[in-house]
């Protein structure tokens, strides 16, 4: 797929890799930098003795500079609650992953709810010993809370490899046994932890490696376990716990409107209702296959599709919104309505691939029984075409790769050089000094983990007919290691698209091998960053490294197993699973995009297939280059910006971040303006206006509100499905609620039918090139 839904949903902080640095020095004080995140603008860094604290004001404002080494951490209580959350959260998220719009419950929910659970445990559980372990070791500690939250979050999002299994089942009619599925998931989820073990010395211990998302969690931990709010003062007004309760039940009750009683509030394409048959209007204002210029939605699922707008800094949201306006409200319609790439014979926005008759590409016509490409069948059938929005998303994915690398070298060459050539000699701050008291994780633990997961991967390759090769697997790991260079600057490169291109050239015509190669290349680095981010959180909160290591490993194994079980149950018990008109919206949008990607690049050696083609389109005497030139655009944009800002250091362009501009739109398709614009509007209100004008209120309630909306909406969706839709085969309210105008008006439009602007004229059977 493009840089895509799959990449952006890997973790609970979709834009974390972009938020971490953003081209701005972390050494500026909050007073100097109005966009410095999370902290009180009245904080005075001069009041702190830096010899006993972090040299960075962001860290000083959120992290305690002391430690209690006697505080319980790895207790029976923390492990039982952590295991419960590592079952519950991944199971819920896996269930909703196949739904569109999806619901993603972040680890912030577990962080908040685990607190009263731990308090209740400490109050009511008897103080007895079981097998030498205390059932109730006393007051619920902040370090136990951190360990539980890490176990809840490390595997909470859908394991990337489950998409391979889903695509094999839906597209290729392959259903291998559970052992294959389990080893594939474990190898892809855990092998990156070995890379994280190497990266931790560069990204965890040095004081200059600041992870703002970890600081947000630290601030919340300190808030929940103390009567003093960090940087705010004494507690007053409504408590966070009560505020969360009110917001949770409010969002739960509200969701019954857009989620069941009045679904047009969710799919609020009101302009299309006025002109339901006008194709152009529906293409511009539509929700399903259009550009989404209707703008409005009343569904938190839709607004938070890319991640909570209350958790992403405004400067990042502004970069993404500006990018969206240019690429999807300007460039995409220009390309579409000038019929570039024969676009008018397809919908303007779709997550499907199409053939040269304008129909959805029939994959079964070009595949052999072993899911490899049948060249003769392919040449006798059709080249593969993508909608304009999908094609642009590929171009942006290409640009994001080179933009991130160039940006890292221009802005962070010195930190990269320091980190690789001697960062371990950086003067440790108080937090590194305090953590030095604990036993570190031995290197052989990481080596053993790598050996086990490497063996799992090799067994999957050798024992099942996937078309993958062990030498290609090794190259995937080398790619992940190479692109770990920008990670030294706290920037992660999305490797899914570049991995698709590489495997398309190395093993053409093998879509399953392509998906496996992409997964090992991309998710290895992504999991390494997840592992490192959690270790940084533990570093700030003074959690011993060894319990941290085992908590992450055990939780990941449990989460992956649960997700496979949930996915298997869904395909067995939910009727019409992954069909376009599935009644409960389990249309598998992400799986559809993932599967389309396996088609786009599986024949890159053949010059006419989709985005990989080098042949240019001759139009009005102008040769339009193929989208691979976005690689060059991505490399040049940061250079141009760097040159300009060096000469104009006070320019507002200092806040332009091209890696974020190109990568922030990876959710398209299936996302559109209905997802981006309300998201940005809410972000402007909370992350700019309220944060600047009512900082104490924002600091106290902003993230709590975000967690409550996530949790309440998720619970409302669960109740609707299992109480009103799953029973009686969704026959409840069949003649009343489900058929009234508010639940059908958006379906009776050209937007929902997704017609192209043009149809083939009489006498012309196909469009596009005559030879491919």
KADAVEN-V845884 format. One line per field, one symbol per residue. ss: DSSP state (H for helix, E for strand, C for the rest). psi: psi as a letter, one per 30 degrees, with the letter a starting at -180 (. if undefined). burial: 1 if it has 24 or more other C-alpha atoms within 12 Angstrom, else 0. A space follows every 50 residues. Layout:
ss = ???
psi = ???
burial = ???
This chain:
ss = CCCCHHHHCCCCCCCHHHHCCCCCCCCCCCCCCCCCCCCCCCCCHHHCCH HHCCCCHHHHHHCCCCCCCCCCCCCHHHHHHHHHHHHHHHHHHHHHHCCC CCCCCCHHHHHHHHHHHHHHHHHHCCCCEECCEECCCCCCCHHHHHHHHH HHHHCCCCCCHHHHHHHHHHCCCCCCCHHHHHHHHHHHHHHHHHHHHHHH HHHCCCCCCCCHHHHHHHHHHHHHCCCEECCCEECCCCCHHHHHHHHHHH HHHHHHHHHHHCHHHCCCCHHHHHCCCCHHHHHHHCCCCCCCCCCCCCCH HHHCCCCCCCCCCHHHHHHHHHHHHHHHHHHHHHHHHCCHHHHHHCCCCC CCEECCCCCECCHHHCECCCCEECHHHHHHHCCCEECHHHHHHHHHHHHH HHHHHHHHHHHHHHHHHHHHHHHHHCCCCHHHHHHCCCCCCCHHHHHHHH HHHHHHHHHHHHHCCCCCCHHHHHHHHHHHHHCCCHHHHCCCCCCHHHHH HHHHHHCCCEHHHHHHHHHHHHHHHHHHHHHHHHHHHHHHHCCCHHHHHH HHHHHHHHHHHHHHHHHHHHHHHCCCCCCCCCCCCCCCHHHHHHHHHHHH CCCCCCCCCHHHCCCCEEECCEEECCHHHHHHHHHHHHHHHHHHHHHCCC CHHHHCCHHHHHHCCCCCCCCCHHHHHHHHHHHHHHHHHHHHHCHHHHHH HHHHHHHHHHHHHHHHHHHHHHHHHCHHHHCCCCCCCCCCHHHCHHHCCH HHHCCCCCCCCCCCCCCCCCCC
psi = aafleeefgelfiegefefeeggkkffkleeejfgkkflkfgkjfffkjf fglkfkeeeeffkkhlkjffkkdileeeeeeeeeefeeeeeeeeefefkk klkjjlfeeeeeffefeeeeefefkkilkjhgkkejgakkleeeeeeeee eefegelkkeffeeeeeeeeefhkjlleeeeeeeeeeeeffffeeeeefe fffeekffjkjeeeeeeeeeeeefglfkkkgealklakleeeeeeeeeee eeeeffdffeeifffeiiieefeeiffjeeeeeefleegafhffeklgje eeegeglkfffkkeeeeeeeeeeeeeeffdeeeeeefghkhhefgllfkk glllagfglkkjeffgklfgglkjeeeeffdklkllleeeeeeeeeeeee eeeeeeeeeefgeeeeeeeffgfffkjkaeeeeeffflklkkefeeeeee eeeeeeeeeeeefkifflkeeeeeeeeeeeeegfefffghkkkjgeeeee eefeeeikgieeeeeeeeeeeefeeeeeeeeeeeeeeeeeghkkeeeeee eeeeeeeeeeeeeeeeeeeefefjkhkglfhkeggifheeeeeeeeefee gfhffkfgjbffkfklkjkhgkjjllffffeeeeeeeeeeeeeefefifg kffffkjeeeeeffgffklflaffeeeeeeeeeeeefdeeeefieeeeee fefeeeeeeeeeeeeeeeeeefffeekhhhfkgegdefglefgfeffhlf eefhlleklklkfjellalfk.
burial = 11111111111111111111111111001100011111111010100000 00111111111111101000011111111111111111111111111111 11111111111111111110110000000000001111111111111111 11111111111111111111110000000111111111111111111111 11111111111111111111111110001111000000011011101110 11111111111111111111111001111111111111111111111111 11111111111111111111111110111011101110111111111111 11111111111110111000111110011011111111111111111111 11111111111100110011001000011111111000011000010011 00111111111001011111011001111110111111111111111111 11111111111111111111111111111111111111111111111111 11111111111111111101100100110100111111111111111111 11111111111110000000000001111111111111101100000000 00111111111111111111111111111111110111001100111111 11111111111111111101100110000000000001000111111111 1111111100000000111001
